[in-house]
């Protein structure tokens, strides 16, 4: 558990405190376990080490563990008392005063084949990986509030799954993964040196990004080991993106942000895959 002094101001997400207070009140009242996920969770995790958010967001994502659509509708009713109303997808809510959209993503007993069926709109929400990743969530304080967030390796898994579901509209997931890889070495330096020194090159030519990706793969393998569905999805996604650099959608997106060639971007992915296999 982190008890460092993160503040809402440092998090730099407009109206995050107001939104989080509303969510916390509703979920505590209804006794619903909830988790901060997505870009906001990554920003909060990095903020523990003094790394300021790289991009602002008006979207705040939460995962909620519930057993039925009836329970979800009860939450919807309670949130409406605080000014949150459904828009577009049935799991998306908008607060006009705060000009903030939130996603409230249900998982748990409500799932059927890793999918939530919103019958009234005939829209499905895929939540593969939520149960396994959030079972090992971390507790982080922001000012006086305690929030549950996924571990960084868990976030990479959730981001890869989300991107593979809708690659045409989820480019930000790939940039979030890249951001985690970029900071993971410094964030976990002591652990990497003590427990993963076998992957340090003998010639001393240290590539921190490749080492970070490899260690992240090792840490993320726990989720693949307990779920055949996660294992199949992640390995399929990685294999499709390392077999040919010219056709790697992940590598192509990464080189837009970084001055890399495609081959190097693919090498980062290959290290992550090798870490899973290790």
C-alpha positions in Angstrom: 0.0 0.0 0.0 1.2 3.5 -0.9 0.7 6.2 1.7 2.6 8.9 -0.2 1.0 12.4 -0.5 -0.5 12.5 -3.9 -3.0 15.4 -4.4 -5.9 15.9 -6.7 -4.1 19.0 -8.1 -1.0 16.9 -8.9 -3.2 14.4 -10.7 -4.3 17.2 -13.1 -7.6 15.6 -14.0 -10.4 18.2 -14.1 -13.0 17.6 -11.4 -11.5 14.3 -10.4 -12.0 14.9 -6.7 -15.7 15.8 -7.2 -16.3 12.8 -9.4 -14.4 10.4 -7.1 -16.3 11.6 -4.1 -19.6 10.9 -5.8 -18.5 7.4 -6.9 -17.1 6.6 -3.5 -20.3 7.7 -1.7 -22.5 5.6 -4.0 -20.3 2.5 -3.9 -19.8 2.6 -0.1 -23.6 3.0 0.4 -24.4 0.0 -1.9 -21.3 -2.0 -0.7 -20.0 -2.4 -4.2 -16.2 -3.0 -4.6 -14.9 -0.5 -7.2 -11.5 0.2 -8.8 -10.0 3.1 -10.7 -8.7 1.8 -14.0 -7.4 3.2 -17.3 -5.3 6.3 -17.9 -6.2 7.9 -14.6 -5.0 4.8 -12.7 -1.7 4.9 -14.5 -1.3 8.6 -13.8 -1.9 7.9 -10.1 0.5 5.1 -9.9 3.3 7.1 -11.6 2.5 10.1 -9.5 3.7 8.1 -6.4 7.2 8.5 -7.8 6.8 12.2 -8.7 6.1 11.6 -12.4 3.5 14.1 -13.6 0.7 13.0 -16.0 1.7 13.1 -19.6 -1.8 13.9 -21.0 -5.0 15.3 -19.5 -8.2 13.4 -19.7 -11.9 14.2 -19.1 -12.7 10.5 -19.1 -12.4 8.6 -15.9 -12.8 4.8 -15.9 -14.0 2.6 -13.0 -14.6 -1.1 -12.8 -17.3 -2.3 -10.4 -17.8 -5.8 -9.1 -21.5 -6.7 -9.2 -23.7 -9.7 -9.7 -26.6 -8.5 -11.9 -28.0 -5.9 -14.2 -30.5 -5.1 -11.5 -27.6 -4.1 -9.2 -26.2 -2.0 -12.0 -29.5 -0.2 -12.5 -29.6 0.6 -8.7 -26.1 2.2 -9.1 -27.4 4.1 -12.1 -30.3 5.5 -10.1 -28.0 6.5 -7.2 -25.6 8.3 -9.6 -28.4 10.2 -11.2 -28.9 11.9 -7.8 -25.4 13.4 -8.2 -26.0 14.6 -11.7 -24.6 11.7 -13.7 -26.7 10.5 -16.6 -26.3 7.7 -19.2 -25.0 8.7 -22.7 -24.1 6.6 -25.7 -22.9 3.3 -24.4 -25.0 2.1 -21.4 -21.9 2.1 -19.2 -20.9 5.7 -19.9 -22.2 8.6 -17.8 -21.8 12.4 -18.3 -21.9 15.1 -15.7 -22.9 18.4 -17.3 -21.7 20.7 -14.5 -18.3 19.1 -14.4 -18.1 18.4 -18.2 -16.7 14.9 -17.3 -17.6 11.5 -18.8 -17.0 8.4 -16.8 -17.1 4.7 -17.8 -18.5 2.4 -15.1 -17.5 -1.1 -16.3 -19.2 -4.0 -14.4 -17.6 -7.4 -14.0 -17.8 -10.4 -11.7 -20.8 -12.7 -11.3 -22.7 -10.5 -13.8 -20.3 -11.8 -16.6 -21.2 -14.5 -19.1 -18.3 -15.6 -21.2 -16.4 -12.5 -20.2 -19.2 -10.3 -21.6 -21.9 -8.1 -20.1 -25.1 -8.1 -22.1 -27.0 -4.8 -21.9 -30.3 -6.2 -23.2 -32.2 -2.9 -23.5 -29.6 -1.6 -26.0 -28.4 -4.8 -27.4 -24.8 -3.7 -26.7 -22.2 -6.0 -25.3 -19.2 -5.0 -23.1 -16.2 -7.3 -23.1 -14.5 -7.5 -19.7 -11.9 -10.2 -20.2 -9.1 -10.0 -17.6 -10.9 -7.7 -15.1 -11.5 -10.4 -12.5 -7.9 -11.8 -12.6 -6.2 -8.4 -12.7 -8.3 -6.7 -10.1 -8.1 -9.6 -7.7 -4.5 -8.4 -7.2 -5.2 -4.7 -7.1 -3.1 -2.2 -5.2 -4.3 0.4 -2.6 -3.2 4.0 -3.1 -4.0 7.1 -1.1 -4.8 10.3 -2.8 -5.2 12.9 -0.1 -7.6 11.4 2.4 -9.1 8.8 0.1 -8.0 5.3 -0.5 -8.5 3.9 -4.1 -7.9 0.5 -5.6 -6.0 0.4 -8.9 -4.5 -2.5 -11.0 -0.7 -3.2 -10.8 1.3 -1.8 -13.7 1.7 -5.3 -15.3 -2.0 -5.8 -14.9 -2.7 -2.5 -16.6 -0.6 -3.6 -19.6 -2.8 -6.8 -19.8 -6.0 -4.9 -19.6 -4.8 -2.3 -22.2 -3.7 -5.0 -24.6 -7.0 -6.7 -24.4 -9.0 -3.5 -24.8 -6.9 -2.5 -27.8 -7.3 -6.0 -29.4 -11.1 -5.7 -29.0 -11.3 -2.3 -30.8 -7.9 -1.5 -32.5 -9.5 1.0 -34.8 -10.4 3.4 -31.9 -8.1 2.5 -29.0 -4.7 4.0 -30.0 -4.4 5.6 -26.6 -4.2 2.2 -25.0 -1.0 1.5 -26.9 0.5 4.9 -25.8 -0.4 4.1 -22.2 1.4 0.7 -22.5 4.4 2.5 -23.9 4.4 5.0 -21.0 4.4 2.1 -18.5 7.4 0.4 -20.3 9.3 3.7 -20.4 9.1 4.2 -16.6 9.0 0.7 -15.3 12.8 0.3 -15.0 13.3 3.3 -12.8 10.1 2.6 -10.8 11.3 -1.0 -10.0 15.0 -0.6 -10.2 15.9 -2.4 -6.9 13.6 -5.4 -7.7 14.9 -5.7 -11.3 18.5 -5.7 -10.2 17.9 -8.2 -7.4 15.6 -10.7 -9.1 15.9 -10.2 -12.9 19.7 -9.6 -13.3 19.8 -12.7 -15.5 18.5 -10.6 -18.4 21.2 -8.0 -18.2 23.5 -8.3 -21.2 27.0 -9.5 -20.4 28.6 -6.8 -22.7 27.1 -4.1 -20.4 25.1 -2.6 -23.3 22.0 -1.9 -21.2 18.7 -1.2 -22.9 16.3 -0.2 -20.2 13.2 -0.4 -22.4 13.9 -3.9 -23.5 14.6 -5.0 -19.9 11.5 -3.2 -18.7 9.4 -5.0 -21.3 10.9 -8.3 -20.4 10.3 -7.9 -16.7 6.7 -6.6 -17.3 6.1 -9.8 -19.3 7.4 -12.0 -16.4 5.1 -10.2 -14.0 2.1 -10.2 -16.3 2.5 -14.0 -16.9 0.6 -14.6 -13.6 -2.6 -13.6 -15.3 -2.0 -15.8 -18.3 -1.2 -18.7 -16.1 -4.6 -18.6 -14.4 -6.8 -17.9 -17.4 -6.7 -19.8 -20.7 -8.8 -17.1 -22.3 -6.3 -14.3 -21.3 -3.4 -16.5 -22.4 -5.0 -17.1 -25.8 -5.9 -13.5 -26.4 -2.6 -11.9 -25.3 -0.3 -14.4 -27.1 -2.5 -14.1 -30.3 -2.2 -10.3 -30.1 1.5 -10.4 -29.6 2.2 -13.0 -32.2 0.3 -11.0 -34.8 2.4 -7.9 -34.0 5.9 -9.5 -33.9 5.8 -11.8 -37.0 6.3 -8.9 -39.5 7.4 -5.4 -38.5 5.8 -3.9 -41.6 2.4 -5.2 -40.6 2.7 -4.6 -36.8 -0.1 -2.2 -35.9 1.3 -1.8 -32.4 4.8 -1.0 -33.6 3.4 1.5 -36.2 1.6 3.4 -33.5 4.6 3.5 -31.2 7.0 4.9 -33.9 4.5 7.8 -34.3 5.4 8.8 -30.7 9.1 7.8 -30.7 12.0 8.2 -33.1 12.3 4.5 -33.5 12.4 2.2 -36.5 9.7 -0.5 -36.7 12.2 -3.3 -36.0 13.1 -1.8 -32.7 9.5 -1.3 -31.7 8.9 -4.9 -32.5 11.9 -5.9 -30.4 10.2 -4.3 -27.4 7.1 -6.4 -28.0 9.2 -9.5 -28.4 10.9 -8.9 -25.1 7.5 -8.6 -23.4 6.4 -11.9 -25.1 9.6 -13.6 -24.0 9.0 -12.4 -20.4 5.7 -14.1 -20.5 7.2 -17.3 -21.8 10.1 -17.2 -19.2 
